[in-house]
Amino acid sequence: MKSKTSLYNSALGKSLFKRFWPLWVIWFWALIFILPINLSTEIGNILKHGSFDAAFQINSALINYGIALVCFAAVICPLTVLLLFSFLYTSRSSGMIASLPIKRECVFTTFFLTGLVPLLLAELITVLVTVVMCGGSGFVDNGVLMKCLWMLVFSTVAFYGMAVFCAVLTGNIVVLPFAYSLLGVAPYLAYAGIGSTLQALLYGFSFHESELFRKLSPFIGLESLYAESDRIVENGIAYSRNLRVYNGDLLGWYCIAGIVLSVVALLLYRKRAMESAGDIVAVKVLKPVFKYCAALAGACIFAPFMYAMFYEGSFNGASAGIRTVVSLVIGGFIGYFAAQMLLDRSLRVFHGHWKGFIVFTLIILVLAVGCECDMFGFERYVPDAEEVESVTLYYSMDTEYKEPENIEKITELHRQIIDSKKNNELVTADIDYLGIGYTLKNGKTLTRSYTINRELNGESSPDLYAIESVINVPEAVNSRVALPEGLTADDIIDCMIYGYYVNSCGEQETQSFSLSPKQAAQFYESCILPDAADGHMARLWPVQGEEYNANRSTLRIEFRFDNLDRYESIRWKEFIIYMDAERCCQWITENTNLVLQSLGDVQKLTEPTPVPAPR
């Protein structure tokens, strides 16, 4: 008779449960304390103090407890794996397990399920206890409670799978928590390291936060989990309804990733040599991968660090590029031979391992020098105006352009800035910043970011005049003067004109004047809008010379809006008053007691009176 193949050995499972049951008991009581006990206390406090929206507050607290437990799951899972799979890290224990008359698949699944199932059962029982303790209040929404359960289950499977994968990769118990922590942030660190390096090598490269890579890194992605709701207004009173977890779908994807990593861990365990206990990397075929990944990590960490600390403010252009390339090689050297020391468990690694490092260095040099010399055409590329749907200029205020003639002007400006690379890469204290973001008609996006040197041969840079000719076209001014989307002048609830002036003694004094909503709407529609149409409001001044000082007043005007039924929209709008904005200045003079002064007037009043030389 053929023997049956089993994926779980009950005797081994019972033995493991007898040894490690305190761990699951601790997890269970932690769940009980955080969820039902805290929630019942929260219900008591809310009912005691009274609230017109008690149900929402209670369920909001419940879902926030669930999010907190997700973070606790990220800690309990590796701890469980560390204890259960500790046999992998000593030769005696791994040899004993290997000598059992049990197939490797059965050993793996027995350890895997014995650790995971009690965690999940503790979570299920906790939810049931919550229903018993708090369900009678009539405020706890079972749908919200189920959201907490699936968040816990998905996160537990995800983090448990990650931890098991790391446990199988290494043969050293000290390495496991480091490997687990690194796996949770590796995609974002790789993106940040490579992006920071390219920023030092490529003129115009725009390194910015990537939401995608944050989400691909579970430990960073957890930061984006929070409770959100819809805002509903009834009879002038705002209510919050439809509780949900923002980015909650990430936990589902993390759960799938945890399952995939668990399967990969099983496949690796089947081929794992038990004599690898104690090794940093237990899977032989992955040792070279570990070494070159460490070299790349060393290069992409050391080079941006050196650039940020020593080069960015002191060197630029080719000078900074050469230093960055040297830093890449040094960082790669540190990472490569540090990994070799860990693999060999010896400091004597500088004999017989240079070939791999030389190949790695040549690849890094080709790529780095290629970027610095723009062999790939990145720096010179400007999309044709006909291919562009819209452009956003990031300068002082973000402004979007859609009119074809303005898009054409921006592409010309972009080419001029590329031609000014040599001047813009000079290190000076007087610099400006410009970002250009293209949205192409094929759906793709293109972003560039430049440091603009404000001077050339002692005069204002031509780039500043080119920027000024684009950022003050009617389309841009209309965009900046317009109120936030969905708001009109009738939504203004408060308006303040404020600033300062310098008295005859040369002392600076603050001043302000409040407008009624009716006055504010009138001021906006009859003064600001027509003055902006004439080109005298909502302007930007890249070249801040005598003309700027003569026109820039010391006053600002700020509008605030009633947006109770417009959740998360902008609540204010601010404008600078310019002296050549005739309607605005006339209205202020006739209707307020504010003193209108330009920056030029302020400078004259604050300049010290020259003392005549003694005869």
C-alpha positions in Angstrom: 0.0 0.0 0.0 1.3 3.5 -0.9 1.9 5.8 2.0 0.0 9.1 2.0 1.8 12.3 1.5 1.1 14.9 4.2 1.8 18.6 4.4 1.4 18.8 8.1 2.9 16.7 10.9 0.7 16.8 13.9 3.3 15.5 16.3 5.8 18.1 15.3 3.1 20.8 15.4 2.1 19.8 19.0 5.7 20.0 20.0 6.1 23.5 18.6 2.9 24.6 20.2 3.9 23.4 23.6 7.2 25.3 23.3 6.0 28.6 22.0 2.4 29.0 23.3 3.3 32.0 25.5 4.0 34.0 22.4 0.5 33.6 21.0 -1.0 34.2 24.4 0.9 37.5 24.6 -0.4 38.5 21.2 -3.9 37.6 22.1 -3.9 39.7 25.3 -2.3 42.6 23.4 -5.2 42.4 20.9 -7.8 42.2 23.7 -6.3 45.3 25.4 -5.9 47.4 22.3 -9.3 46.6 20.7 -12.3 45.7 22.9 -11.0 47.1 26.2 -9.8 50.4 24.7 -12.9 50.6 22.6 -15.3 50.0 25.5 -13.5 52.8 27.4 -13.8 55.1 24.4 -17.5 54.4 24.2 -17.9 55.2 27.9 -16.1 58.5 27.6 -18.0 59.6 24.5 -21.4 58.8 26.1 -20.4 60.4 29.4 -19.5 63.7 27.8 -22.2 63.5 25.2 -21.9 64.0 21.4 -24.4 64.6 18.6 -22.3 62.2 16.4 -21.3 59.6 18.9 -21.6 56.6 16.4 -19.1 58.2 14.0 -16.6 59.0 16.7 -16.8 55.5 18.1 -16.4 53.8 14.8 -13.6 56.2 13.8 -11.8 55.2 17.0 -12.4 51.5 16.1 -10.9 51.8 12.7 -7.9 53.7 14.0 -7.3 50.9 16.5 -7.3 48.5 13.6 -4.7 50.6 11.8 -2.6 50.6 14.9 -2.8 46.8 15.1 -1.5 46.5 11.6 1.7 48.1 12.8 1.8 45.7 15.8 1.5 42.8 13.3 4.6 44.0 11.5 6.5 43.4 14.8 4.9 40.1 16.1 5.3 38.3 12.8 9.1 38.4 12.6 9.3 37.6 16.3 7.2 34.5 15.7 9.3 33.4 12.7 12.5 34.1 14.6 11.5 31.7 17.3 9.9 28.9 15.2 12.6 28.9 12.5 15.5 29.2 14.9 16.5 25.6 14.1 17.9 26.9 10.8 20.6 28.8 12.5 22.5 26.1 14.4 24.1 23.1 12.8 22.9 20.8 15.6 19.2 21.8 15.4 19.1 21.9 11.6 20.8 18.5 11.4 18.3 17.1 13.9 15.3 18.4 11.9 16.8 17.1 8.7 17.2 13.6 10.2 13.4 13.3 10.9 11.6 10.9 8.6 9.5 13.8 7.3 9.8 15.4 3.9 11.1 18.9 3.7 7.8 20.3 2.3 6.0 18.8 5.4 8.6 20.3 7.8 8.3 23.7 6.2 4.5 23.8 6.1 4.3 22.4 9.7 6.5 25.2 11.1 4.8 27.8 8.8 1.2 26.9 9.7 2.0 26.4 13.4 3.3 29.9 13.6 0.6 31.6 11.4 -2.7 29.9 12.3 -2.6 30.8 16.1 -1.9 34.5 15.2 -5.0 34.5 12.9 -7.1 32.7 15.4 -6.2 35.2 18.1 -7.3 38.0 15.8 -10.6 36.3 15.0 -11.4 35.6 18.7 -10.5 39.2 19.5 -13.1 40.5 17.0 -15.7 38.1 18.5 -14.9 39.4 22.0 -15.3 43.0 20.7 -18.8 42.1 19.4 -19.7 40.7 22.8 -18.2 43.6 24.8 -19.1 46.5 22.6 -21.8 45.4 20.2 -24.6 46.0 22.8 -23.9 49.7 22.8 -25.7 50.0 19.5 -22.9 52.3 18.1 -20.4 49.8 16.7 -20.8 49.2 13.0 -20.2 45.5 12.1 -18.9 46.6 8.7 -16.2 48.7 10.3 -15.4 45.8 12.6 -15.0 43.5 9.6 -12.7 46.1 8.0 -10.5 45.9 11.1 -10.5 42.1 10.9 -9.5 41.9 7.2 -6.8 44.6 7.8 -5.3 42.4 10.6 -5.5 39.2 8.6 -4.1 40.6 5.4 -1.2 42.4 7.2 -0.4 39.3 9.3 -0.2 37.1 6.2 1.9 39.7 4.5 4.4 40.3 7.2 4.6 36.6 8.2 5.4 35.7 4.6 8.1 38.4 4.4 9.7 37.2 7.6 9.7 33.5 6.5 11.3 34.4 3.2 14.1 36.3 5.1 14.4 33.4 7.5 15.1 30.9 4.7 17.6 33.3 2.9 20.0 33.5 5.9 21.6 31.1 8.2 22.4 33.6 10.9 19.8 34.6 13.5 21.2 38.1 13.9 20.8 38.8 10.2 17.1 37.9 10.1 15.7 41.2 11.7 18.0 43.3 9.6 17.0 41.4 6.4 13.3 41.8 7.3 13.6 45.5 8.0 15.6 46.0 4.8 13.0 44.1 2.7 10.3 46.4 4.0 12.0 49.5 2.7 14.3 48.2 -0.1 12.3 49.5 -3.1 12.1 53.1 -1.8 15.8 53.1 -0.7 16.9 51.9 -4.1 14.8 54.5 -5.8 16.1 57.3 -3.5 19.7 56.2 -3.8 19.7 55.9 -7.6 17.6 59.1 -8.0 19.9 61.1 -5.8 23.0 59.9 -7.7 21.4 60.8 -11.1 20.6 64.3 -9.7 24.3 64.9 -9.2 25.2 63.6 -12.7 22.4 64.8 -14.9 21.7 68.5 -15.6 18.0 69.0 -15.1 17.2 65.6 -13.6 14.3 66.0 -11.2 14.4 63.7 -8.2 11.2 63.9 -6.2 9.2 61.7 -3.9 7.6 58.7 -5.6 4.2 57.5 -4.3 4.6 54.3 -6.2 7.9 53.3 -4.5 6.6 54.4 -1.1 3.7 51.9 -1.7 6.1 49.2 -2.9 7.9 49.5 0.4 5.4 48.0 3.0 6.9 49.7 6.1 6.8 53.1 4.4 3.4 52.3 2.8 1.9 51.8 6.2 2.3 55.6 6.8 -0.3 56.3 4.2 -3.0 54.3 6.0 -5.5 56.5 7.8 -9.3 56.7 8.3 -11.2 59.1 6.0 -14.8 59.9 5.5 -17.2 62.0 3.5 -18.3 65.3 4.8 -22.1 65.9 4.7 -23.8 69.2 5.6 -27.4 69.2 6.9 -29.1 72.3 8.2 -25.7 74.1 8.5 -24.2 71.2 10.6 -21.4 69.1 9.2 -21.5 65.3 9.6 -18.9 62.7 8.7 -20.1 59.5 7.1 -18.9 56.5 5.1 -15.8 55.6 7.1 -13.0 53.9 5.1 -9.3 53.3 5.2 -7.3 55.4 2.8 -5.0 53.2 0.7 -6.5 50.2 2.4 -6.2 48.2 -0.8 -2.4 48.2 -0.2 -2.9 45.6 2.5 -4.5 43.3 -0.1 -1.5 43.7 -2.4 0.9 43.2 0.5 -1.0 40.0 1.5 -0.6 38.7 -2.1 3.2 39.5 -1.9 3.4 37.7 1.4 1.8 34.6 -0.1 4.2 34.7 -3.1 7.2 35.1 -0.9 6.0 32.2 1.3 5.9 29.9 -1.8 9.4 31.1 -2.9 10.6 30.4 0.7 9.3 26.9 0.4 11.1 26.3 -2.9 14.3 27.7 -1.5 14.0 25.6 1.7 13.7 22.5 -0.5 17.2 23.2 -2.0 18.8 24.7 1.1 21.9 23.0 2.4 21.5 22.4 6.1 25.2 22.8 6.7 24.7 26.5 5.8 23.6 27.2 9.3 25.6 30.2 10.5 26.1 31.6 7.0 25.0 35.2 6.3 23.4 33.9 3.0 22.2 30.4 3.2 21.3 29.8 -0.5 24.6 29.4 -2.4 23.3 30.7 -5.7 22.3 34.0 -4.0 25.7 34.7 -2.5 27.0 36.6 -5.6 23.7 38.4 -5.8 24.1 39.6 -2.2 27.6 40.7 -2.9 26.8 42.8 -5.9 23.6 44.2 -4.4 25.7 45.3 -1.4 28.2 47.0 -3.8 25.4 48.8 -5.6 23.9 49.9 -2.3 27.2 51.1 -1.0 27.7 53.2 -4.2 24.2 54.6 -4.2 24.3 55.5 -0.5 27.9 56.9 -0.3 27.8 59.0 -3.4 24.6 61.0 -2.6 25.8 61.3 1.0 29.1 62.9 -0.1 27.3 65.1 -2.7 24.8 66.4 -0.1 27.4 66.9 2.6 30.3 68.3 0.7 29.7 68.9 -3.0 26.3 70.4 -3.5 27.1 73.8 -2.0 30.7 73.9 -3.1 30.9 72.2 -6.5 28.7 71.9 -9.5 28.7 70.7 -13.1 31.6 68.6 -14.2 33.5 69.2 -11.0 30.7 67.7 -8.9 30.2 65.0 -11.5 33.8 63.8 -11.2 33.6 63.8 -7.4 30.3 61.8 -7.6 31.9 59.2 -9.9 34.8 58.8 -7.5 32.4 58.5 -4.6 30.5 55.8 -6.5 33.6 53.8 -6.9 34.6 54.2 -3.2 31.1 53.3 -2.0 31.0 50.3 -4.3 34.4 49.2 -2.9 33.1 49.5 0.7 29.9 47.6 0.0 31.5 44.9 -2.1 34.3 43.9 0.3 32.1 44.4 3.4 29.7 41.8 1.9 32.7 39.5 1.1 33.8 39.8 4.7 30.4 38.8 5.9 30.2 35.8 3.5 33.7 34.6 4.3 33.4 35.5 8.0 37.0 36.9 7.7 38.8 40.2 7.2 41.2 38.6 4.8 39.2 39.1 1.6 41.5 41.3 -0.5 43.2 38.4 -2.3 41.4 36.6 -5.1 38.2 38.8 -5.2 39.3 41.7 -7.2 38.0 40.5 -10.5 34.4 40.9 -9.6 34.9 44.3 -8.1 36.8 45.5 -11.3 33.9 44.3 -13.5 31.4 46.1 -11.2 33.5 49.3 -11.2 33.8 49.3 -15.0 30.0 49.0 -15.4 29.5 51.8 -12.8 32.1 54.0 -14.6 30.5 53.5 -18.0 27.1 54.4 -16.7 28.2 57.3 -14.6 30.5 58.9 -17.2 27.8 58.3 -19.8 25.3 60.2 -17.7 27.8 63.0 -16.9 28.6 63.4 -20.6 24.9 63.1 -21.6 25.7 60.1 -23.9 22.0 59.1 -23.6 20.6 62.5 -24.7 18.7 63.1 -21.5 19.9 66.6 -20.9 19.4 67.8 -24.4 15.9 66.4 -24.9 13.0 68.9 -25.2 9.6 67.6 -26.5 8.2 69.2 -29.6 5.4 71.7 -28.8 3.0 69.7 -31.0 3.5 66.7 -28.8 2.6 68.5 -25.6 -0.9 68.6 -24.1 0.0 71.0 -21.2 3.0 72.4 -19.3 3.3 73.3 -15.6 6.0 75.8 -14.6 7.1 75.4 -11.0 8.4 78.9 -10.2 7.3 80.7 -7.0 3.7 79.6 -7.9 2.8 76.5 -9.9 1.1 77.6 -13.1 -0.4 75.4 -15.9 -0.3 76.4 -19.5 -2.5 74.8 -22.3 -2.5 77.5 -25.0 -0.3 76.3 -28.0 1.5 79.6 -28.3 2.5 79.5 -24.6 3.6 75.9 -24.8 5.8 76.9 -27.8 7.3 79.7 -25.6 8.1 77.3 -22.8 9.8 74.8 -25.1 12.0 77.7 -26.4 12.7 78.8 -22.8 13.6 75.2 -22.0 16.1 75.1 -24.8 17.6 78.4 -23.7 18.2 77.0 -20.2 19.8 73.9 -21.6 22.2 76.2 -23.6 22.9 78.1 -20.4 24.1 74.9 -18.6 27.6 76.2 -18.1 26.5 79.4 -16.4 23.7 77.8 -14.4 26.1 75.2 -13.0 28.3 77.8 -11.5 28.3 77.8 -7.7 27.0 81.2 -6.4 25.0 82.4 -3.5 22.4 84.1 -5.7 20.4 81.3 -7.4 16.8 80.5 -8.4 14.9 77.4 -9.1 12.7 76.4 -12.0 10.8 73.2 -12.6 9.1 72.2 -15.9 6.5 69.5 -16.1 5.2 68.3 -19.5 2.0 66.3 -20.0 2.3 64.8 -23.4 -0.6 64.0 -25.7 0.3 60.3 -25.5 -0.3 60.3 -21.8 3.3 60.3 -20.7 4.9 62.9 -18.4 8.3 64.6 -18.5 9.8 66.6 -15.6 12.9 68.7 -15.4 14.3 70.8 -12.6 17.0 73.5 -12.9 19.1 75.7 -10.7 19.2 79.2 -12.3 22.2 81.4 -11.7 20.7 84.9 -11.3 23.8 86.7 -12.7 25.9 86.5 -15.8 28.9 88.8 -16.1 27.7 91.0 -13.3 24.2 91.5 -14.8 20.8 89.7 -14.4 20.9 86.4 -16.3 19.0 86.3 -19.7 17.3 83.2 -18.4 15.5 85.3 -15.8 14.1 87.7 -18.5 13.1 84.6 -20.5 11.3 83.2 -17.5 9.6 86.5 -16.8 8.3 86.7 -20.4 6.5 83.4 -19.9 5.2 83.4 -16.4 3.4 86.7 -16.9 1.4 85.9 -20.1 -2.4 86.4 -19.7 -3.1 82.7 -19.3 -0.7 82.5 -16.4 -2.0 85.7 -14.7 -5.6 84.6 -15.1 -4.7 81.2 -13.6 -3.1 82.9 -10.5 -5.8 85.5 -10.0 -8.7 83.0 -10.2 -10.2 81.8 -7.0 -9.9 78.2 -5.9 -12.0 75.8 -8.1 -15.7 75.8 -7.2 -15.5 79.1 -5.2 -16.8 82.6 -6.1 -16.5 86.0 -4.5 -19.8 85.3 -2.7 -18.0 82.6 -0.7 -15.6 85.1 0.9 -16.2 85.2 4.7 -13.2 87.2 5.7 -10.7 89.5 4.1 -7.7 91.3 5.6 -5.3 93.8 4.0 -2.1 93.8 6.1 1.6 94.6 6.0 3.8 97.4 7.4 5.1 100.8 6.7 8.1 102.9 7.8 7.4 106.2 9.6 9.3 109.4 9.3 11.7 108.3 12.0 12.7 105.2 10.0 10.8 102.8 12.3 8.8 99.9 10.9 5.2 99.6 12.1 2.6 96.9 11.3 -0.7 97.9 9.8 -3.9 96.0 8.9 -7.5 96.6 7.8 -10.4 94.2 7.8 -13.0 94.1 5.0 -16.5 92.9 5.3 -17.5 90.0 3.0 -19.4 92.5 0.8 -16.4 94.9 0.6 -14.1 92.0 -0.1 -16.2 90.7 -3.0 -16.4 94.2 -4.5 -12.7 94.7 -4.1 -11.9 91.5 -5.8 -14.3 91.9 -8.7 -13.9 95.7 -9.3 -10.2 96.1 -8.5 -8.1 93.0 -8.5 -9.6 91.3 -11.6 -9.4 94.4 -13.9 -5.9 95.3 -12.6 -4.8 91.8 -13.3 -6.2 92.0 -16.8 -4.1 95.1 -17.3 -1.0 93.2 -16.1 -0.6 94.9 -12.8 -1.6 92.2 -10.3 -0.8 88.5 -9.8 2.6 89.1 -11.4 5.9 87.3 -10.7 9.2 89.2 -10.8 12.3 87.0 -11.5 14.4 90.1 -12.1 14.0 92.1 -8.8 15.7 95.4 -9.7 14.7 99.1 -9.4 11.4 98.5 -11.2 10.4 95.8 -8.8 11.3 97.9 -5.8 9.3 100.8 -7.1 6.2 98.7 -7.8 6.2 96.2 -4.9 4.2 97.6 -2.0 4.5 96.4 1.6 0.8 95.3 1.6 -0.8 92.0 1.0 -4.5 91.0 0.8 -5.8 87.6 2.0 -9.2 86.2 1.3 -10.7 83.3 3.3 -13.7 81.3 2.1 -16.6 79.4 3.5 -15.9 75.9 2.3 -17.9 73.8 4.8 -19.4 71.7 2.1 -16.1 71.5 0.1 -14.0 69.1 2.1 -10.3 69.4 1.8 -10.4 72.3 -0.7 -8.2 75.4 -0.4 -9.5 77.9 2.1 -7.6 81.1 1.3 -6.2 83.2 -1.5 -3.5 85.8 -1.2 -2.3 88.7 -3.4 0.5 91.2 -3.2 -0.6 94.8 -3.9 1.5 96.6 -6.5 1.8 100.4 -6.8 0.9 100.5 -10.5 -2.4 98.6 -9.8 -4.4 101.8 -9.9 -7.8 100.5 -9.0 -6.5 98.6 -6.0 -4.4 101.5 -4.7 -7.2 104.0 -5.2 -9.7 101.8 -3.3 -7.2 101.4 -0.4 -6.5 105.1 -0.3 -10.2 106.1 -0.3 -11.6 103.4 2.0 -8.9 102.6 4.5 -6.3 104.3 6.7 -3.5 102.2 5.4 -0.2 103.7 4.3 0.9 102.7 0.8 4.6 102.4 0.5 6.8 100.7 -2.0 10.0 98.7 -1.2 11.9 101.6 -2.8 10.3 104.1 -0.4 11.1 101.9 2.5 14.8 101.7 1.5 15.0 105.5 1.2 13.4 106.0 4.7 15.6 103.4 6.4 18.9 104.5 4.8 21.1 106.2 7.3 21.6 109.9 6.8 25.1 110.6 5.6 27.2 112.5 8.2 29.2 115.4 6.6 32.9 115.0 6.9 34.6 117.4 9.5 36.4 120.3 8.0 
